[in-house]
Amino acid sequence: MCDRRVVIKNADMREDMQQEAVDCAKQALEKFDIEKDIAGFIKKEFDKKYNPTWHCMVGRNFGYNVTHETSHFIYFYLGKVAFLLFKGS
């Protein structure tokens, strides 16, 4: 599953954090099959590393409109799966 193409659609996040988000998503896809579990894993990892409160959505088809802390937002695809990760106050 790790050979999926990465496409970052929108980001307001340092490049090292972007890479961490992609790596964490790859790890989650290897561990879990259910999107809710994938999102939960990524959220918990970012809460641990970058302090709460992170929010994560994972799926193949969704729209979004969120308010996020500056420099704490990324929306990307791994293959056909979309990931939205952001920190809210």
ABEGO torsion letter per residue (X at the ends): XAABBBBBABBBBBAAAAAAAAAAAAAAAAABABAAAAAAAAAAAAAAAAEOBBBBBBEABBBBBBBBBBGBBBBBBBEABBBBBBBBX
